[in-house]
Amino acid sequence: MFGIPGKQAVTLTPAATRQILRLMEKQAAQGLRIGVKKGGCAGMEYTMDYVSEVNPLDEVIEQDGARVLIAPMAQMFLFGTEIDYQVSALEAGFRFNNPNVVEACGCGESIKFRDAPAS
């Protein structure tokens, strides 16, 4: 929808690919749908949901069996994002390395995107 032909909207690190595969198998899901919604102290938050049925408007990214679907309204916000999965002594979770983010809250749960240029 908002992509560049021949270029994936997001890329997955090997750690993210392994974790997505684990989650897909555990939940018998077709993949994980990624989106954005209003919320948090910076204004927007990422969403991730299990997918039982692929929406034909979703952008589908497949890598080594892992499937990520990008909700139509999120595609323009996520283009160029690398999704990683990190484990530390205190937490584990997906990390979005998104070049479109200009600000994030202190806890890292919410983000602000670059304003669209005025026409």
Helices and strands as residue ranges (DSSP letters): E 10-12, H 14-27, E 31-38, E 44-51, E 59-63, E 66-70, G 72-74, H 75-78, E 81-87, E 92-97, E 101-104, E 111-113
